[in-house]
Amino acid sequence: MTHQGNVWDKEYRSQKFVTNKEGPQADTLRFLKFLKKVGKYRVEDRAILDLGCGTGRNSNYLADLGNKVIGIEIAKTALSLAKTRAKEMEVEVDYRLGDIGEKYDIADDSIDIVLDITSSNSLNEKGREIYLEEVNRVLKSPTSLGLRRGEGGYFFVRALCKDGNKNVKNLLKASPGREYDTYIIKDIGLTERVFSRDDFIKMYSKYFKILHLEKKTSYSTFSDRIYKRDYWLAYLTK
């Protein structure tokens, strides 16, 4: 297992940062409502790729709606729990142990929806470029869907936001990572990448059309302290 895999596997065993909730994430449900309301897009009988699927909260829910779901996760502990929960729910998900910063064994133009719920933030720059290229490759294009130009498969990204966050500013100064706008959470040995608004738009618009981008604030408990966490919620298409 890679260093990153070991870090996440240890985290899922100790659960200092991640939660053990079972239902779909609220941000995912909001994204699905967006597709239905704005795009008149029904999330049923779709091919869905859940990157960094964790314990299967979103994957199992989407499979239960009647979709064909592939979940890629680097932590064996999380993947094992995801499979157990899928069995309990009597749903089928194609769970795969793997790194989302490496090539995907998935056909071109075969995926309707891709989810990245704060998973790619721990990739290095090389892995992030592969991830962007691979999502672009597997996501259905407008021509494959028979839709008008500018409409293709959909991509939901929740990424860590740098703008206006004092905790992030302190981490970047006190515990910088090796690459641009990264810091290291020393208690668990995890490197995270944060994005300014301009930086996020510049990186993702190379491959995708941004339909919606907003900032969201939430709070996480870590080592008995509460931290403010800001995110970019981005809805994208090809």
Contacts in CASP RR format, 6 or more apart in sequence:
PFRMAT RR
TARGET T0000
AUTHOR 0000-0000-0000
METHOD contacts of the structure
MODEL  1
MTHQGNVWDKEYRSQKFVTNKEGPQADTLRFLKFLKKVGKYRVEDRAILD
LGCGTGRNSNYLADLGNKVIGIEIAKTALSLAKTRAKEMEVEVDYRLGDI
GEKYDIADDSIDIVLDITSSNSLNEKGREIYLEEVNRVLKSPTSLGLRRG
EGGYFFVRALCKDGNKNVKNLLKASPGREYDTYIIKDIGLTERVFSRDDF
IKMYSKYFKILHLEKKTSYSTFSDRIYKRDYWLAYLTK
1 9 0 8 1.000
1 74 0 8 1.000
1 76 0 8 1.000
2 74 0 8 1.000
2 99 0 8 1.000
4 74 0 8 1.000
4 99 0 8 1.000
4 122 0 8 1.000
5 74 0 8 1.000
5 75 0 8 1.000
5 99 0 8 1.000
7 122 0 8 1.000
7 188 0 8 1.000
7 189 0 8 1.000
7 190 0 8 1.000
8 74 0 8 1.000
8 75 0 8 1.000
8 78 0 8 1.000
8 122 0 8 1.000
8 190 0 8 1.000
9 74 0 8 1.000
9 75 0 8 1.000
9 76 0 8 1.000
9 77 0 8 1.000
9 78 0 8 1.000
10 188 0 8 1.000
11 17 0 8 1.000
11 18 0 8 1.000
11 75 0 8 1.000
11 188 0 8 1.000
11 190 0 8 1.000
12 18 0 8 1.000
12 54 0 8 1.000
12 55 0 8 1.000
12 75 0 8 1.000
12 77 0 8 1.000
12 78 0 8 1.000
12 81 0 8 1.000
13 77 0 8 1.000
16 187 0 8 1.000
16 188 0 8 1.000
16 222 0 8 1.000
16 223 0 8 1.000
17 185 0 8 1.000
17 188 0 8 1.000
17 190 0 8 1.000
17 220 0 8 1.000
17 222 0 8 1.000
18 54 0 8 1.000
18 78 0 8 1.000
20 55 0 8 1.000
21 57 0 8 1.000
22 55 0 8 1.000
22 57 0 8 1.000
22 85 0 8 1.000
23 57 0 8 1.000
23 61 0 8 1.000
24 57 0 8 1.000
24 58 0 8 1.000
24 61 0 8 1.000
24 62 0 8 1.000
25 57 0 8 1.000
25 58 0 8 1.000
25 117 0 8 1.000
27 117 0 8 1.000
27 156 0 8 1.000
27 158 0 8 1.000
27 216 0 8 1.000
27 231 0 8 1.000
27 233 0 8 1.000
28 58 0 8 1.000
28 61 0 8 1.000
28 115 0 8 1.000
28 117 0 8 1.000
28 156 0 8 1.000
30 233 0 8 1.000
31 115 0 8 1.000
31 156 0 8 1.000
31 233 0 8 1.000
31 235 0 8 1.000
32 43 0 8 1.000
34 212 0 8 1.000
34 235 0 8 1.000
35 41 0 8 1.000
35 43 0 8 1.000
35 113 0 8 1.000
35 154 0 8 1.000
36 42 0 8 1.000
36 43 0 8 1.000
38 211 0 8 1.000
41 154 0 8 1.000
43 62 0 8 1.000
43 65 0 8 1.000
43 67 0 8 1.000
43 113 0 8 1.000
44 65 0 8 1.000
44 66 0 8 1.000
44 67 0 8 1.000
45 66 0 8 1.000
45 67 0 8 1.000
45 68 0 8 1.000
46 67 0 8 1.000
46 68 0 8 1.000
46 112 0 8 1.000
46 113 0 8 1.000
47 67 0 8 1.000
47 68 0 8 1.000
47 70 0 8 1.000
47 110 0 8 1.000
47 111 0 8 1.000
47 112 0 8 1.000
47 113 0 8 1.000
48 59 0 8 1.000
48 62 0 8 1.000
48 67 0 8 1.000
48 68 0 8 1.000
48 69 0 8 1.000
48 70 0 8 1.000
48 111 0 8 1.000
48 112 0 8 1.000
48 113 0 8 1.000
48 114 0 8 1.000
48 115 0 8 1.000
49 69 0 8 1.000
49 70 0 8 1.000
49 71 0 8 1.000
49 72 0 8 1.000
49 104 0 8 1.000
49 106 0 8 1.000
49 111 0 8 1.000
49 113 0 8 1.000
49 114 0 8 1.000
49 115 0 8 1.000
49 135 0 8 1.000
49 138 0 8 1.000
50 56 0 8 1.000
50 58 0 8 1.000
50 59 0 8 1.000
50 62 0 8 1.000
50 69 0 8 1.000
50 70 0 8 1.000
50 71 0 8 1.000
50 72 0 8 1.000
50 115 0 8 1.000
51 71 0 8 1.000
51 72 0 8 1.000
51 100 0 8 1.000
51 114 0 8 1.000
51 115 0 8 1.000
51 116 0 8 1.000
51 119 0 8 1.000
51 120 0 8 1.000
51 131 0 8 1.000
51 135 0 8 1.000
52 71 0 8 1.000
52 72 0 8 1.000
52 73 0 8 1.000
52 74 0 8 1.000
52 100 0 8 1.000
52 116 0 8 1.000
52 117 0 8 1.000
52 119 0 8 1.000
53 59 0 8 1.000
53 71 0 8 1.000
53 72 0 8 1.000
53 73 0 8 1.000
53 78 0 8 1.000
53 79 0 8 1.000
53 82 0 8 1.000
53 95 0 8 1.000
54 73 0 8 1.000
54 75 0 8 1.000
54 78 0 8 1.000
54 79 0 8 1.000
54 81 0 8 1.000
54 82 0 8 1.000
55 78 0 8 1.000
55 81 0 8 1.000
55 82 0 8 1.000
55 85 0 8 1.000
56 71 0 8 1.000
56 78 0 8 1.000
56 81 0 8 1.000
56 82 0 8 1.000
56 85 0 8 1.000
56 86 0 8 1.000
56 93 0 8 1.000
58 115 0 8 1.000
58 117 0 8 1.000
59 69 0 8 1.000
59 71 0 8 1.000
59 82 0 8 1.000
59 86 0 8 1.000
59 93 0 8 1.000
59 95 0 8 1.000
60 82 0 8 1.000
60 85 0 8 1.000
60 86 0 8 1.000
60 89 0 8 1.000
60 91 0 8 1.000
60 93 0 8 1.000
62 69 0 8 1.000
63 69 0 8 1.000
63 86 0 8 1.000
63 89 0 8 1.000
63 91 0 8 1.000
63 92 0 8 1.000
63 93 0 8 1.000
64 89 0 8 1.000
64 91 0 8 1.000
68 94 0 8 1.000
69 93 0 8 1.000
69 94 0 8 1.000
70 93 0 8 1.000
70 94 0 8 1.000
70 96 0 8 1.000
70 106 0 8 1.000
70 111 0 8 1.000
71 82 0 8 1.000
71 93 0 8 1.000
71 94 0 8 1.000
71 95 0 8 1.000
71 96 0 8 1.000
72 96 0 8 1.000
72 98 0 8 1.000
72 100 0 8 1.000
72 104 0 8 1.000
73 79 0 8 1.000
73 82 0 8 1.000
73 95 0 8 1.000
73 96 0 8 1.000
73 97 0 8 1.000
73 98 0 8 1.000
74 97 0 8 1.000
74 98 0 8 1.000
74 99 0 8 1.000
74 100 0 8 1.000
76 97 0 8 1.000
79 95 0 8 1.000
79 97 0 8 1.000
82 93 0 8 1.000
82 95 0 8 1.000
83 93 0 8 1.000
83 95 0 8 1.000
86 92 0 8 1.000
86 93 0 8 1.000
86 95 0 8 1.000
96 105 0 8 1.000
100 116 0 8 1.000
100 119 0 8 1.000
100 120 0 8 1.000
100 123 0 8 1.000
100 131 0 8 1.000
101 120 0 8 1.000
101 123 0 8 1.000
101 127 0 8 1.000
101 128 0 8 1.000
101 130 0 8 1.000
101 131 0 8 1.000
101 134 0 8 1.000
102 127 0 8 1.000
102 130 0 8 1.000
103 130 0 8 1.000
103 134 0 8 1.000
104 134 0 8 1.000
104 137 0 8 1.000
104 138 0 8 1.000
106 138 0 8 1.000
107 138 0 8 1.000
108 137 0 8 1.000
108 138 0 8 1.000
109 137 0 8 1.000
109 138 0 8 1.000
109 139 0 8 1.000
109 140 0 8 1.000
109 141 0 8 1.000
109 144 0 8 1.000
110 138 0 8 1.000
110 140 0 8 1.000
111 138 0 8 1.000
111 139 0 8 1.000
111 140 0 8 1.000
111 153 0 8 1.000
112 140 0 8 1.000
112 153 0 8 1.000
112 154 0 8 1.000
113 153 0 8 1.000
113 154 0 8 1.000
113 155 0 8 1.000
113 156 0 8 1.000
114 135 0 8 1.000
114 138 0 8 1.000
114 139 0 8 1.000
114 153 0 8 1.000
114 154 0 8 1.000
114 155 0 8 1.000
114 156 0 8 1.000
115 156 0 8 1.000
116 131 0 8 1.000
116 135 0 8 1.000
116 155 0 8 1.000
116 156 0 8 1.000
116 157 0 8 1.000
116 158 0 8 1.000
116 159 0 8 1.000
117 156 0 8 1.000
117 158 0 8 1.000
118 158 0 8 1.000
118 159 0 8 1.000
118 160 0 8 1.000
118 231 0 8 1.000
120 128 0 8 1.000
120 131 0 8 1.000
120 157 0 8 1.000
120 159 0 8 1.000
120 193 0 8 1.000
121 159 0 8 1.000
121 160 0 8 1.000
121 192 0 8 1.000
121 193 0 8 1.000
121 194 0 8 1.000
122 190 0 8 1.000
122 191 0 8 1.000
122 192 0 8 1.000
122 193 0 8 1.000
123 131 0 8 1.000
123 193 0 8 1.000
124 179 0 8 1.000
124 191 0 8 1.000
125 179 0 8 1.000
125 180 0 8 1.000
128 193 0 8 1.000
128 203 0 8 1.000
132 203 0 8 1.000
132 204 0 8 1.000
132 206 0 8 1.000
132 207 0 8 1.000
133 207 0 8 1.000
135 155 0 8 1.000
135 207 0 8 1.000
136 207 0 8 1.000
136 208 0 8 1.000
136 238 0 8 1.000
139 152 0 8 1.000
139 153 0 8 1.000
139 154 0 8 1.000
139 155 0 8 1.000
139 238 0 8 1.000
140 152 0 8 1.000
140 153 0 8 1.000
140 238 0 8 1.000
141 152 0 8 1.000
141 153 0 8 1.000
141 238 0 8 1.000
142 148 0 8 1.000
142 149 0 8 1.000
142 150 0 8 1.000
142 151 0 8 1.000
142 152 0 8 1.000
142 238 0 8 1.000
145 151 0 8 1.000
145 152 0 8 1.000
145 153 0 8 1.000
150 209 0 8 1.000
150 237 0 8 1.000
150 238 0 8 1.000
151 237 0 8 1.000
152 237 0 8 1.000
152 238 0 8 1.000
153 237 0 8 1.000
153 238 0 8 1.000
154 235 0 8 1.000
154 236 0 8 1.000
154 237 0 8 1.000
155 208 0 8 1.000
155 235 0 8 1.000
155 236 0 8 1.000
155 237 0 8 1.000
156 233 0 8 1.000
156 234 0 8 1.000
156 235 0 8 1.000
156 236 0 8 1.000
157 204 0 8 1.000
157 232 0 8 1.000
157 233 0 8 1.000
157 234 0 8 1.000
157 236 0 8 1.000
158 231 0 8 1.000
158 232 0 8 1.000
158 233 0 8 1.000
158 234 0 8 1.000
159 195 0 8 1.000
159 200 0 8 1.000
159 231 0 8 1.000
159 232 0 8 1.000
159 234 0 8 1.000
160 168 0 8 1.000
160 192 0 8 1.000
160 193 0 8 1.000
160 194 0 8 1.000
160 195 0 8 1.000
160 229 0 8 1.000
160 230 0 8 1.000
160 231 0 8 1.000
160 232 0 8 1.000
161 168 0 8 1.000
161 194 0 8 1.000
161 195 0 8 1.000
161 196 0 8 1.000
161 197 0 8 1.000
161 215 0 8 1.000
161 230 0 8 1.000
161 231 0 8 1.000
161 232 0 8 1.000
162 168 0 8 1.000
162 172 0 8 1.000
162 181 0 8 1.000
162 194 0 8 1.000
162 195 0 8 1.000
162 196 0 8 1.000
162 199 0 8 1.000
162 230 0 8 1.000
163 196 0 8 1.000
163 197 0 8 1.000
163 215 0 8 1.000
163 230 0 8 1.000
164 230 0 8 1.000
165 194 0 8 1.000
165 228 0 8 1.000
165 229 0 8 1.000
165 230 0 8 1.000
166 228 0 8 1.000
167 227 0 8 1.000
167 228 0 8 1.000
167 229 0 8 1.000
168 183 0 8 1.000
168 194 0 8 1.000
168 230 0 8 1.000
171 183 0 8 1.000
171 185 0 8 1.000
172 181 0 8 1.000
172 182 0 8 1.000
172 183 0 8 1.000
172 194 0 8 1.000
174 183 0 8 1.000
175 183 0 8 1.000
175 184 0 8 1.000
175 185 0 8 1.000
175 186 0 8 1.000
176 182 0 8 1.000
176 183 0 8 1.000
176 184 0 8 1.000
177 183 0 8 1.000
177 184 0 8 1.000
177 191 0 8 1.000
178 191 0 8 1.000
179 193 0 8 1.000
181 193 0 8 1.000
181 194 0 8 1.000
181 195 0 8 1.000
181 196 0 8 1.000
181 199 0 8 1.000
182 191 0 8 1.000
182 192 0 8 1.000
182 193 0 8 1.000
182 194 0 8 1.000
183 191 0 8 1.000
183 192 0 8 1.000
183 194 0 8 1.000
184 190 0 8 1.000
184 191 0 8 1.000
184 192 0 8 1.000
185 191 0 8 1.000
185 192 0 8 1.000
185 222 0 8 1.000
187 222 0 8 1.000
187 223 0 8 1.000
195 203 0 8 1.000
195 232 0 8 1.000
197 213 0 8 1.000
197 215 0 8 1.000
197 232 0 8 1.000
200 213 0 8 1.000
200 232 0 8 1.000
200 234 0 8 1.000
201 210 0 8 1.000
201 213 0 8 1.000
204 210 0 8 1.000
204 234 0 8 1.000
204 236 0 8 1.000
207 238 0 8 1.000
208 236 0 8 1.000
208 237 0 8 1.000
208 238 0 8 1.000
209 236 0 8 1.000
209 237 0 8 1.000
209 238 0 8 1.000
210 234 0 8 1.000
210 235 0 8 1.000
210 236 0 8 1.000
211 235 0 8 1.000
211 236 0 8 1.000
211 237 0 8 1.000
212 233 0 8 1.000
212 234 0 8 1.000
212 235 0 8 1.000
213 232 0 8 1.000
213 233 0 8 1.000
213 234 0 8 1.000
213 235 0 8 1.000
214 232 0 8 1.000
214 233 0 8 1.000
215 230 0 8 1.000
215 231 0 8 1.000
215 232 0 8 1.000
215 233 0 8 1.000
216 230 0 8 1.000
216 231 0 8 1.000
216 232 0 8 1.000
216 233 0 8 1.000
217 228 0 8 1.000
217 229 0 8 1.000
217 230 0 8 1.000
217 231 0 8 1.000
218 228 0 8 1.000
218 229 0 8 1.000
218 230 0 8 1.000
218 231 0 8 1.000
219 226 0 8 1.000
219 227 0 8 1.000
219 228 0 8 1.000
219 229 0 8 1.000
220 226 0 8 1.000
220 227 0 8 1.000
220 229 0 8 1.000
221 227 0 8 1.000
END
